Amino acid sequence: MKKIALMLVTLFAVSALVFAAGGGQQPGGQAGGKVQIALLMRNMDEQFLKDYSESVRKLAAAKGVDLNVQDARSDGATQLTQLQTLLNQGYKYFVIIPCVSELSEQMNQLIAERGGAAAYSNIQPTVAALKVGKNFFYASSPEFVGGRFQGQIIADYFDKYPDKAPGKALNMLLILGQLGHPAQINREAGLLSELKNRGYTVNIVARDTANWTPDQSQQKMDAWIGAYRGKFNVVAAQNDGMALGAVESLIQNGFTKSNASDGTILTVPVLGIDATGEALNSMKENKLYATVLQDAVGQSSAAFDVIYQLATGAYKTGNAAGGTPAATAPIDEAPANDAAIIGQCYLVPFVPVTKDSDYYKANVK
């Protein structure tokens, strides 16, 4: 009997060592009883992405989730390697901002092989990616609408100050994000569509990418000012970082006035998209004229919550996530334009932000 007891004790000790060596991994993407979720970020350079990741960190801490954050530094191959490594470590549940849309189907196939789930924000997954399984989601904002709101604010401005655009003619400098990026394509389309609907003729004086960065935008504006001084009356940038780079260039090149009665000390209005804290501060200083809220907290809350529901067994088809209801009807923008996967989409609304808006009044410091 003593020998049997000794053998049992030895077996239990070996089992404990094996379990410890494996990191205490349990089925369902949990370790030590804690839910494990990985956040895969395309980069951590842009302010919106920083805000998004910070929101996910706070949500994970509040739920006691073991969160693993990875930065792909805008390299798709790196992001795929990060995903495969995490899957091999036992992670099954993911919140993802992919480097490019085209990666999403391959990523979902890898995750599906392990019985996992993923929610995407900011850069859309493809329709095919969401059709890999019912545990894959899109939690983001329709980019066409963001561009349309930017156009709405521009039209409202020139309706109020028609002498700044005689004959409703806009001579625009358009600063684009990464070329081919879904936001670049759809925000531009929404902007131009709205201005056309409001009766404006848009002459794009210059149009080029600054790859979402303030420094490239400032350099681009410096060059454009040298070439087109006096030939433009509005600057539209596809995110706030680039808008603030344009603002700085205009200030340094003397495009300022003493009177800010039209809402800006610049001689031409500059508009962005995202409503970052830096953008709101610039508006307070009468520099940036306006922006459009891309809700980093709303998107991250929806993406994190739907994955947390999956990880804890609480998810049911049609559940709201992070306060955002599941979509019920297709829209014109992929991937939420396909009725077969519309219930897997959580559409967080864009919000126009001017000094008169409730969002500005509640958040400016």
C-alpha positions as YAML, in Angstrom:
chain: A
units: angstrom
residues:
- id: 1
  name: MET
  ca: [0.00, 0.00, 0.00]
- id: 2
  name: LYS
  ca: [2.87, 2.35, 0.83]
- id: 3
  name: LYS
  ca: [4.38, 1.69, -2.61]
- id: 4
  name: ILE
  ca: [1.04, 2.45, -4.36]
- id: 5
  name: ALA
  ca: [0.63, 5.66, -2.39]
- id: 6
  name: LEU
  ca: [4.17, 6.71, -3.28]
- id: 7
  name: MET
  ca: [3.50, 6.04, -6.98]
- id: 8
  name: LEU
  ca: [0.32, 8.15, -6.90]
- id: 9
  name: VAL
  ca: [2.11, 11.05, -5.24]
- id: 10
  name: THR
  ca: [4.85, 10.84, -7.88]
- id: 11
  name: LEU
  ca: [2.30, 10.83, -10.72]
- id: 12
  name: PHE
  ca: [0.53, 13.89, -9.30]
- id: 13
  name: ALA
  ca: [3.85, 15.70, -8.96]
- id: 14
  name: VAL
  ca: [4.83, 14.93, -12.57]
- id: 15
  name: SER
  ca: [1.42, 16.04, -13.82]
- id: 16
  name: ALA
  ca: [1.77, 19.31, -11.96]
- id: 17
  name: LEU
  ca: [5.21, 19.91, -13.48]
- id: 18
  name: VAL
  ca: [3.91, 19.18, -17.00]
- id: 19
  name: PHE
  ca: [1.00, 21.56, -16.48]
- id: 20
  name: ALA
  ca: [3.32, 24.29, -15.19]
- id: 21
  name: ALA
  ca: [5.69, 23.82, -18.12]
- id: 22
  name: GLY
  ca: [2.76, 24.34, -20.48]
- id: 23
  name: GLY
  ca: [1.92, 27.67, -18.83]
- id: 24
  name: GLY
  ca: [-1.18, 26.31, -17.13]
- id: 25
  name: GLN
  ca: [-3.02, 26.30, -20.45]
- id: 26
  name: GLN
  ca: [-6.65, 25.28, -20.29]
- id: 27
  name: PRO
  ca: [-9.15, 24.60, -23.07]
- id: 28
  name: GLY
  ca: [-11.01, 27.59, -24.48]
- id: 29
  name: GLY
  ca: [-8.11, 30.04, -24.56]
- id: 30
  name: GLN
  ca: [-7.84, 30.35, -20.79]
- id: 31
  name: ALA
  ca: [-4.86, 30.18, -18.46]
- id: 32
  name: GLY
  ca: [-5.09, 29.80, -14.71]
- id: 33
  name: GLY
  ca: [-8.84, 30.36, -14.96]
- id: 34
  name: LYS
  ca: [-8.43, 33.73, -16.76]
- id: 35
  name: VAL
  ca: [-9.79, 34.43, -20.22]
- id: 36
  name: GLN
  ca: [-7.00, 35.02, -22.74]
- id: 37
  name: ILE
  ca: [-7.52, 37.52, -25.56]
- id: 38
  name: ALA
  ca: [-4.87, 38.78, -27.99]
- id: 39
  name: LEU
  ca: [-4.94, 42.23, -29.59]
- id: 40
  name: LEU
  ca: [-3.21, 42.33, -32.98]
- id: 41
  name: MET
  ca: [-2.49, 45.91, -34.08]
- id: 42
  name: ARG
  ca: [-1.27, 46.88, -37.55]
- id: 43
  name: ASN
  ca: [0.81, 49.59, -35.87]
- id: 44
  name: MET
  ca: [0.85, 51.75, -32.76]
- id: 45
  name: ASP
  ca: [1.99, 54.97, -34.44]
- id: 46
  name: GLU
  ca: [-1.29, 56.65, -35.38]
- id: 47
  name: GLN
  ca: [-3.22, 58.39, -32.62]
- id: 48
  name: PHE
  ca: [-6.47, 56.57, -33.37]
- id: 49
  name: LEU
  ca: [-4.68, 53.23, -33.04]
- id: 50
  name: LYS
  ca: [-3.05, 54.31, -29.77]
- id: 51
  name: ASP
  ca: [-6.47, 55.31, -28.43]
- id: 52
  name: TYR
  ca: [-7.98, 52.02, -29.60]
- id: 53
  name: SER
  ca: [-5.32, 49.87, -27.94]
- id: 54
  name: GLU
  ca: [-5.50, 51.87, -24.71]
- id: 55
  name: SER
  ca: [-9.26, 51.33, -24.62]
- id: 56
  name: VAL
  ca: [-8.85, 47.56, -25.07]
- id: 57
  name: ARG
  ca: [-6.26, 47.49, -22.27]
- id: 58
  name: LYS
  ca: [-8.72, 49.18, -19.92]
- id: 59
  name: LEU
  ca: [-11.57, 46.86, -20.91]
- id: 60
  name: ALA
  ca: [-9.37, 43.80, -20.39]
- id: 61
  name: ALA
  ca: [-8.20, 45.02, -16.99]
- id: 62
  name: ALA
  ca: [-11.78, 45.65, -15.89]
- id: 63
  name: LYS
  ca: [-12.77, 42.08, -16.84]
- id: 64
  name: GLY
  ca: [-9.64, 40.43, -15.46]
- id: 65
  name: VAL
  ca: [-8.64, 39.26, -18.92]
- id: 66
  name: ASP
  ca: [-5.12, 38.12, -19.72]
- id: 67
  name: LEU
  ca: [-4.42, 40.43, -22.69]
- id: 68
  name: ASN
  ca: [-1.53, 39.94, -25.11]
- id: 69
  name: VAL
  ca: [-0.86, 42.98, -27.35]
- id: 70
  name: GLN
  ca: [1.15, 42.68, -30.56]
- id: 71
  name: ASP
  ca: [2.32, 45.49, -32.88]
- id: 72
  name: ALA
  ca: [2.94, 44.39, -36.49]
- id: 73
  name: ARG
  ca: [4.58, 47.72, -37.44]
- id: 74
  name: SER
  ca: [2.47, 47.77, -40.61]
- id: 75
  name: ASP
  ca: [3.99, 44.54, -41.93]
- id: 76
  name: GLY
  ca: [1.52, 41.85, -42.99]
- id: 77
  name: ALA
  ca: [4.04, 39.00, -42.81]
- id: 78
  name: THR
  ca: [4.91, 39.99, -39.26]
- id: 79
  name: GLN
  ca: [1.24, 40.03, -38.29]
- id: 80
  name: LEU
  ca: [0.68, 36.53, -39.69]
- id: 81
  name: THR
  ca: [3.71, 35.27, -37.75]
- id: 82
  name: GLN
  ca: [2.40, 36.88, -34.58]
- id: 83
  name: LEU
  ca: [-0.98, 35.21, -35.06]
- id: 84
  name: GLN
  ca: [0.53, 31.77, -35.67]
- id: 85
  name: THR
  ca: [2.76, 32.09, -32.60]
- id: 86
  name: LEU
  ca: [-0.20, 33.04, -30.41]
- id: 87
  name: LEU
  ca: [-2.28, 30.16, -31.76]
- id: 88
  name: ASN
  ca: [0.56, 27.79, -30.96]
- id: 89
  name: GLN
  ca: [0.61, 29.21, -27.43]
- id: 90
  name: GLY
  ca: [-3.08, 28.39, -27.04]
- id: 91
  name: TYR
  ca: [-4.71, 31.74, -27.74]
- id: 92
  name: LYS
  ca: [-8.05, 31.37, -29.52]
- id: 93
  name: TYR
  ca: [-9.74, 34.77, -29.16]
- id: 94
  name: PHE
  ca: [-8.56, 37.85, -31.03]
- id: 95
  name: VAL
  ca: [-9.32, 41.53, -31.55]
- id: 96
  name: ILE
  ca: [-7.60, 42.56, -34.78]
- id: 97
  name: ILE
  ca: [-6.77, 45.69, -36.71]
- id: 98
  name: PRO
  ca: [-5.20, 44.02, -39.75]
- id: 99
  name: CYS
  ca: [-2.41, 45.46, -41.85]
- id: 100
  name: VAL
  ca: [-4.56, 45.02, -44.97]
- id: 101
  name: SER
  ca: [-8.06, 43.67, -45.63]
- id: 102
  name: GLU
  ca: [-6.70, 40.88, -47.80]
- id: 103
  name: LEU
  ca: [-5.03, 39.20, -44.79]
- id: 104
  name: SER
  ca: [-8.31, 38.69, -42.96]
- id: 105
  name: GLU
  ca: [-9.50, 35.55, -44.74]
- id: 106
  name: GLN
  ca: [-6.21, 33.71, -44.20]
- id: 107
  name: MET
  ca: [-6.13, 34.82, -40.57]
- id: 108
  name: ASN
  ca: [-9.68, 33.62, -39.97]
- id: 109
  name: GLN
  ca: [-8.96, 30.24, -41.54]
- id: 110
  name: LEU
  ca: [-6.04, 29.77, -39.12]
- id: 111
  name: ILE
  ca: [-8.17, 30.85, -36.17]
- id: 112
  name: ALA
  ca: [-11.09, 28.63, -37.26]
- id: 113
  name: GLU
  ca: [-8.81, 25.58, -37.30]
- id: 114
  name: ARG
  ca: [-8.36, 26.10, -33.54]
- id: 115
  name: GLY
  ca: [-12.06, 26.75, -32.93]
- id: 116
  name: GLY
  ca: [-11.44, 30.40, -32.15]
- id: 117
  name: ALA
  ca: [-13.01, 33.76, -32.89]
- id: 118
  name: ALA
  ca: [-11.95, 37.25, -34.02]
- id: 119
  name: ALA
  ca: [-13.40, 40.74, -34.32]
- id: 120
  name: TYR
  ca: [-11.96, 43.33, -36.73]
- id: 121
  name: SER
  ca: [-11.97, 47.13, -36.57]
- id: 122
  name: ASN
  ca: [-10.66, 50.08, -38.58]
- id: 123
  name: ILE
  ca: [-9.55, 48.08, -41.62]
- id: 124
  name: GLN
  ca: [-12.41, 45.96, -42.89]
- id: 125
  name: PRO
  ca: [-12.20, 42.19, -43.15]
- id: 126
  name: THR
  ca: [-13.38, 40.88, -46.51]
- id: 127
  name: VAL
  ca: [-16.82, 39.38, -46.95]
- id: 128
  name: ALA
  ca: [-15.12, 36.03, -47.57]
- id: 129
  name: ALA
  ca: [-13.30, 36.38, -44.25]
- id: 130
  name: LEU
  ca: [-16.54, 36.78, -42.32]
- id: 131
  name: LYS
  ca: [-18.01, 33.82, -44.18]
- id: 132
  name: VAL
  ca: [-15.27, 31.57, -42.77]
- id: 133
  name: GLY
  ca: [-17.55, 31.14, -39.74]
- id: 134
  name: LYS
  ca: [-20.14, 32.71, -37.47]
- id: 135
  name: ASN
  ca: [-17.47, 33.51, -34.85]
- id: 136
  name: PHE
  ca: [-15.91, 36.27, -36.95]
- id: 137
  name: PHE
  ca: [-17.05, 39.88, -36.66]
- id: 138
  name: TYR
  ca: [-16.65, 43.41, -37.98]
- id: 139
  name: ALA
  ca: [-16.87, 46.19, -35.37]
- id: 140
  name: SER
  ca: [-16.13, 49.48, -37.05]
- id: 141
  name: SER
  ca: [-17.57, 52.56, -38.73]
- id: 142
  name: PRO
  ca: [-18.70, 52.89, -42.38]
- id: 143
  name: GLU
  ca: [-15.98, 55.01, -43.97]
- id: 144
  name: PHE
  ca: [-18.23, 56.50, -46.66]
- id: 145
  name: VAL
  ca: [-20.32, 58.06, -43.90]
- id: 146
  name: GLY
  ca: [-17.23, 59.59, -42.29]
- id: 147
  name: GLY
  ca: [-16.34, 61.26, -45.59]
- id: 148
  name: ARG
  ca: [-19.92, 62.38, -46.07]
- id: 149
  name: PHE
  ca: [-19.94, 64.09, -42.66]
- id: 150
  name: GLN
  ca: [-16.70, 65.87, -43.55]
- id: 151
  name: GLY
  ca: [-18.38, 67.10, -46.73]
- id: 152
  name: GLN
  ca: [-21.41, 68.19, -44.73]
- id: 153
  name: ILE
  ca: [-19.29, 70.35, -42.43]
- id: 154
  name: ILE
  ca: [-17.48, 71.92, -45.39]
- id: 155
  name: ALA
  ca: [-20.77, 72.69, -47.14]
- id: 156
  name: ASP
  ca: [-22.23, 74.19, -43.96]
- id: 157
  name: TYR
  ca: [-19.16, 76.42, -43.59]
- id: 158
  name: PHE
  ca: [-19.33, 77.80, -47.12]
- id: 159
  name: ASP
  ca: [-23.10, 78.15, -46.98]
- id: 160
  name: LYS
  ca: [-22.51, 80.43, -43.99]
- id: 161
  name: TYR
  ca: [-19.62, 82.29, -45.67]
- id: 162
  name: PRO
  ca: [-20.52, 82.23, -49.38]
- id: 163
  name: ASP
  ca: [-18.04, 84.98, -50.25]
- id: 164
  name: LYS
  ca: [-15.26, 82.48, -49.51]
- id: 165
  name: ALA
  ca: [-16.49, 80.20, -52.32]
- id: 166
  name: PRO
  ca: [-18.03, 82.38, -55.07]
- id: 167
  name: GLY
  ca: [-20.41, 80.44, -57.26]
- id: 168
  name: LYS
  ca: [-20.19, 77.51, -54.79]
- id: 169
  name: ALA
  ca: [-16.80, 76.60, -56.26]
- id: 170
  name: LEU
  ca: [-14.42, 74.77, -53.95]
- id: 171
  name: ASN
  ca: [-10.72, 74.65, -54.79]
- id: 172
  name: MET
  ca: [-9.56, 71.83, -52.57]
- id: 173
  name: LEU
  ca: [-6.28, 70.42, -51.37]
- id: 174
  name: LEU
  ca: [-7.04, 66.78, -50.51]
- id: 175
  name: ILE
  ca: [-4.60, 64.92, -48.24]
- id: 176
  name: LEU
  ca: [-5.13, 61.18, -48.48]
- id: 177
  name: GLY
  ca: [-4.27, 58.29, -46.22]
- id: 178
  name: GLN
  ca: [-2.50, 55.19, -47.48]
- id: 179
  name: LEU
  ca: [-3.48, 54.69, -51.11]
- id: 180
  name: GLY
  ca: [-5.81, 51.75, -51.59]
- id: 181
  name: HIS
  ca: [-6.71, 51.65, -47.89]
- id: 182
  name: PRO
  ca: [-10.51, 51.19, -47.57]
- id: 183
  name: ALA
  ca: [-10.75, 54.39, -45.53]
- id: 184
  name: GLN
  ca: [-8.84, 56.33, -48.19]
- id: 185
  name: ILE
  ca: [-11.19, 55.15, -50.94]
- id: 186
  name: ASN
  ca: [-14.50, 55.44, -49.11]
- id: 187
  name: ARG
  ca: [-13.85, 58.67, -47.20]
- id: 188
  name: GLU
  ca: [-12.94, 60.42, -50.44]
- id: 189
  name: ALA
  ca: [-16.03, 59.05, -52.17]
- id: 190
  name: GLY
  ca: [-18.30, 60.15, -49.31]
- id: 191
  name: LEU
  ca: [-16.74, 63.62, -49.17]
- id: 192
  name: LEU
  ca: [-17.14, 64.33, -52.88]
- id: 193
  name: SER
  ca: [-20.61, 62.80, -53.03]
- id: 194
  name: GLU
  ca: [-21.90, 65.00, -50.22]
- id: 195
  name: LEU
  ca: [-20.44, 68.19, -51.69]
- id: 196
  name: LYS
  ca: [-21.99, 67.38, -55.06]
- id: 197
  name: ASN
  ca: [-25.35, 66.75, -53.37]
- id: 198
  name: ARG
  ca: [-25.07, 70.15, -51.66]
- id: 199
  name: GLY
  ca: [-24.57, 71.88, -55.00]
- id: 200
  name: TYR
  ca: [-20.83, 72.53, -54.82]
- id: 201
  name: THR
  ca: [-18.41, 72.18, -57.70]
- id: 202
  name: VAL
  ca: [-15.15, 70.69, -56.46]
- id: 203
  name: ASN
  ca: [-11.90, 71.43, -58.24]
- id: 204
  name: ILE
  ca: [-9.20, 69.31, -56.66]
- id: 205
  name: VAL
  ca: [-6.14, 71.54, -56.96]
- id: 206
  name: ALA
  ca: [-3.85, 68.83, -55.56]
- id: 207
  name: ARG
  ca: [-4.45, 65.34, -54.23]
- id: 208
  name: ASP
  ca: [-1.84, 63.00, -52.78]
- id: 209
  name: THR
  ca: [-1.11, 60.65, -49.91]
- id: 210
  name: ALA
  ca: [0.64, 61.54, -46.67]
- id: 211
  name: ASN
  ca: [0.20, 57.97, -45.36]
- id: 212
  name: TRP
  ca: [-1.77, 59.06, -42.28]
- id: 213
  name: THR
  ca: [1.25, 60.92, -40.78]
- id: 214
  name: PRO
  ca: [1.56, 64.57, -39.67]
- id: 215
  name: ASP
  ca: [5.17, 64.94, -40.84]
- id: 216
  name: GLN
  ca: [4.47, 63.80, -44.40]
- id: 217
  name: SER
  ca: [1.38, 66.01, -44.48]
- id: 218
  name: GLN
  ca: [3.30, 69.08, -43.39]
- id: 219
  name: GLN
  ca: [5.96, 68.44, -46.02]
- id: 220
  name: LYS
  ca: [3.30, 67.92, -48.67]
- id: 221
  name: MET
  ca: [1.54, 71.16, -47.71]
- id: 222
  name: ASP
  ca: [4.80, 73.11, -47.77]
- id: 223
  name: ALA
  ca: [5.32, 72.01, -51.37]
- id: 224
  name: TRP
  ca: [1.72, 72.69, -52.37]
- id: 225
  name: ILE
  ca: [1.78, 76.16, -50.85]
- id: 226
  name: GLY
  ca: [4.81, 76.97, -52.96]
- id: 227
  name: ALA
  ca: [3.01, 75.77, -56.09]
- id: 228
  name: TYR
  ca: [-0.60, 76.81, -55.44]
- id: 229
  name: ARG
  ca: [-0.55, 79.85, -53.14]
- id: 230
  name: GLY
  ca: [-3.81, 81.76, -53.57]
- id: 231
  name: LYS
  ca: [-5.39, 78.96, -55.61]
- id: 232
  name: PHE
  ca: [-7.17, 76.95, -52.87]
- id: 233
  name: ASN
  ca: [-9.87, 77.75, -50.33]
- id: 234
  name: VAL
  ca: [-10.21, 74.54, -48.29]
- id: 235
  name: VAL
  ca: [-8.00, 71.69, -47.06]
- id: 236
  name: ALA
  ca: [-9.50, 68.27, -46.33]
- id: 237
  name: ALA
  ca: [-7.36, 65.59, -44.69]
- id: 238
  name: GLN
  ca: [-8.47, 62.01, -44.17]
- id: 239
  name: ASN
  ca: [-7.34, 61.86, -40.55]
- id: 240
  name: ASP
  ca: [-6.55, 64.33, -37.79]
- id: 241
  name: GLY
  ca: [-2.82, 63.68, -37.78]
- id: 242
  name: MET
  ca: [-2.53, 64.81, -41.39]
- id: 243
  name: ALA
  ca: [-4.91, 67.71, -40.77]
- id: 244
  name: LEU
  ca: [-2.72, 68.95, -37.92]
- id: 245
  name: GLY
  ca: [0.36, 68.65, -40.14]
- id: 246
  name: ALA
  ca: [-1.43, 70.84, -42.70]
- id: 247
  name: VAL
  ca: [-2.40, 73.34, -40.00]
- id: 248
  name: GLU
  ca: [1.22, 73.68, -38.90]
- id: 249
  name: SER
  ca: [2.37, 74.23, -42.48]
- id: 250
  name: LEU
  ca: [-0.24, 76.92, -43.07]
- id: 251
  name: ILE
  ca: [0.73, 78.73, -39.86]
- id: 252
  name: GLN
  ca: [4.43, 78.63, -40.68]
- id: 253
  name: ASN
  ca: [3.73, 79.89, -44.21]
- id: 254
  name: GLY
  ca: [1.70, 82.88, -43.03]
- id: 255
  name: PHE
  ca: [-1.85, 81.69, -43.78]
- id: 256
  name: THR
  ca: [-3.24, 83.28, -40.61]
- id: 257
  name: LYS
  ca: [-5.51, 86.17, -39.70]
- id: 258
  name: SER
  ca: [-6.25, 88.02, -36.49]
- id: 259
  name: ASN
  ca: [-10.00, 87.46, -36.61]
- id: 260
  name: ALA
  ca: [-11.34, 83.97, -35.84]
- id: 261
  name: SER
  ca: [-15.00, 84.92, -36.21]
- id: 262
  name: ASP
  ca: [-15.48, 82.11, -38.75]
- id: 263
  name: GLY
  ca: [-14.05, 79.58, -36.30]
- id: 264
  name: THR
  ca: [-10.40, 79.54, -37.38]
- id: 265
  name: ILE
  ca: [-7.36, 81.84, -37.40]
- id: 266
  name: LEU
  ca: [-6.33, 80.26, -40.70]
- id: 267
  name: THR
  ca: [-7.25, 81.94, -43.95]
- id: 268
  name: VAL
  ca: [-8.70, 78.65, -45.22]
- id: 269
  name: PRO
  ca: [-10.54, 76.02, -43.16]
- id: 270
  name: VAL
  ca: [-8.79, 72.70, -42.49]
- id: 271
  name: LEU
  ca: [-10.77, 69.59, -41.61]
- id: 272
  name: GLY
  ca: [-9.76, 66.14, -40.34]
- id: 273
  name: ILE
  ca: [-11.34, 62.87, -39.25]
- id: 274
  name: ASP
  ca: [-11.02, 60.99, -35.93]
- id: 275
  name: ALA
  ca: [-11.68, 63.65, -33.24]
- id: 276
  name: THR
  ca: [-8.49, 62.87, -31.33]
- id: 277
  name: GLY
  ca: [-7.63, 64.86, -28.22]
- id: 278
  name: GLU
  ca: [-4.99, 66.77, -30.16]
- id: 279
  name: ALA
  ca: [-7.57, 67.71, -32.79]
- id: 280
  name: LEU
  ca: [-10.03, 68.99, -30.19]
- id: 281
  name: ASN
  ca: [-7.27, 71.09, -28.60]
- id: 282
  name: SER
  ca: [-6.42, 72.55, -32.00]
- id: 283
  name: MET
  ca: [-10.07, 73.45, -32.51]
- id: 284
  name: LYS
  ca: [-10.09, 75.13, -29.10]
- id: 285
  name: GLU
  ca: [-7.14, 77.22, -30.25]
- id: 286
  name: ASN
  ca: [-9.09, 78.19, -33.41]
- id: 287
  name: LYS
  ca: [-6.62, 76.36, -35.67]
- id: 288
  name: LEU
  ca: [-8.24, 73.16, -36.97]
- id: 289
  name: TYR
  ca: [-11.75, 74.09, -38.05]
- id: 290
  name: ALA
  ca: [-13.56, 70.78, -37.50]
- id: 291
  name: THR
  ca: [-13.27, 67.00, -37.49]
- id: 292
  name: VAL
  ca: [-15.42, 63.86, -37.53]
- id: 293
  name: LEU
  ca: [-15.43, 61.41, -34.65]
- id: 294
  name: GLN
  ca: [-14.21, 57.93, -35.47]
- id: 295
  name: ASP
  ca: [-15.06, 56.41, -32.13]
- id: 296
  name: ALA
  ca: [-12.01, 54.42, -30.94]
- id: 297
  name: VAL
  ca: [-13.75, 53.62, -27.65]
- id: 298
  name: GLY
  ca: [-16.98, 52.58, -29.37]
- id: 299
  name: GLN
  ca: [-15.22, 50.36, -31.92]
- id: 300
  name: SER
  ca: [-12.90, 48.74, -29.38]
- id: 301
  name: SER
  ca: [-15.73, 48.19, -26.92]
- id: 302
  name: ALA
  ca: [-17.84, 46.39, -29.52]
- id: 303
  name: ALA
  ca: [-14.92, 44.27, -30.77]
- id: 304
  name: PHE
  ca: [-13.69, 43.35, -27.29]
- id: 305
  name: ASP
  ca: [-17.13, 42.62, -25.87]
- id: 306
  name: VAL
  ca: [-18.29, 40.29, -28.63]
- id: 307
  name: ILE
  ca: [-15.04, 38.30, -28.31]
- id: 308
  name: TYR
  ca: [-15.31, 38.26, -24.52]
- id: 309
  name: GLN
  ca: [-18.85, 36.93, -24.88]
- id: 310
  name: LEU
  ca: [-17.56, 34.14, -27.13]
- id: 311
  name: ALA
  ca: [-14.73, 33.31, -24.74]
- id: 312
  name: THR
  ca: [-17.06, 33.07, -21.75]
- id: 313
  name: GLY
  ca: [-19.90, 31.26, -23.50]
- id: 314
  name: ALA
  ca: [-22.31, 34.19, -23.20]
- id: 315
  name: TYR
  ca: [-22.64, 35.03, -26.89]
- id: 316
  name: LYS
  ca: [-25.89, 34.44, -28.75]
- id: 317
  name: THR
  ca: [-26.59, 35.48, -32.33]
- id: 318
  name: GLY
  ca: [-27.91, 39.03, -32.39]
- id: 319
  name: ASN
  ca: [-26.39, 40.08, -29.06]
- id: 320
  name: ALA
  ca: [-25.38, 43.71, -28.73]
- id: 321
  name: ALA
  ca: [-21.66, 44.25, -28.08]
- id: 322
  name: GLY
  ca: [-20.21, 47.12, -26.08]
- id: 323
  name: GLY
  ca: [-23.50, 48.97, -26.38]
- id: 324
  name: THR
  ca: [-23.62, 48.66, -30.18]
- id: 325
  name: PRO
  ca: [-26.42, 46.52, -31.64]
- id: 326
  name: ALA
  ca: [-25.73, 43.90, -34.28]
- id: 327
  name: ALA
  ca: [-26.64, 45.25, -37.73]
- id: 328
  name: THR
  ca: [-29.86, 43.96, -39.23]
- id: 329
  name: ALA
  ca: [-29.88, 45.40, -42.75]
- id: 330
  name: PRO
  ca: [-27.09, 45.63, -45.35]
- id: 331
  name: ILE
  ca: [-25.50, 48.98, -46.20]
- id: 332
  name: ASP
  ca: [-23.63, 50.00, -49.36]
- id: 333
  name: GLU
  ca: [-20.12, 49.44, -47.95]
- id: 334
  name: ALA
  ca: [-18.34, 46.10, -47.64]
- id: 335
  name: PRO
  ca: [-18.35, 43.89, -45.68]
- id: 336
  name: ALA
  ca: [-21.68, 45.04, -44.28]
- id: 337
  name: ASN
  ca: [-23.22, 44.97, -47.77]
- id: 338
  name: ASP
  ca: [-23.78, 41.21, -47.72]
- id: 339
  name: ALA
  ca: [-27.03, 40.02, -46.13]
- id: 340
  name: ALA
  ca: [-25.50, 36.61, -45.31]
- id: 341
  name: ILE
  ca: [-23.11, 38.08, -42.73]
- id: 342
  name: ILE
  ca: [-24.85, 41.31, -41.71]
- id: 343
  name: GLY
  ca: [-25.57, 39.97, -38.21]
- id: 344
  name: GLN
  ca: [-21.81, 39.65, -37.67]
- id: 345
  name: CYS
  ca: [-21.35, 43.41, -38.20]
- id: 346
  name: TYR
  ca: [-21.41, 46.05, -35.47]
- id: 347
  name: LEU
  ca: [-21.58, 49.49, -37.08]
- id: 348
  name: VAL
  ca: [-20.34, 52.22, -34.76]
- id: 349
  name: PRO
  ca: [-21.53, 55.59, -36.08]
- id: 350
  name: PHE
  ca: [-19.29, 58.46, -37.13]
- id: 351
  name: VAL
  ca: [-20.24, 61.82, -35.57]
- id: 352
  name: PRO
  ca: [-19.55, 65.27, -37.07]
- id: 353
  name: VAL
  ca: [-17.60, 67.41, -34.59]
- id: 354
  name: THR
  ca: [-17.76, 71.21, -34.73]
- id: 355
  name: LYS
  ca: [-17.56, 73.67, -31.86]
- id: 356
  name: ASP
  ca: [-21.34, 73.63, -31.68]
- id: 357
  name: SER
  ca: [-21.54, 69.84, -31.33]
- id: 358
  name: ASP
  ca: [-22.31, 68.06, -28.09]
- id: 359
  name: TYR
  ca: [-19.23, 65.86, -28.47]
- id: 360
  name: TYR
  ca: [-16.90, 68.85, -28.66]
- id: 361
  name: LYS
  ca: [-18.49, 70.54, -25.65]
- id: 362
  name: ALA
  ca: [-18.30, 67.38, -23.57]
- id: 363
  name: ASN
  ca: [-14.70, 66.44, -24.45]
- id: 364
  name: VAL
  ca: [-12.66, 69.57, -25.08]
- id: 365
  name: LYS
  ca: [-10.34, 70.34, -22.17]
...
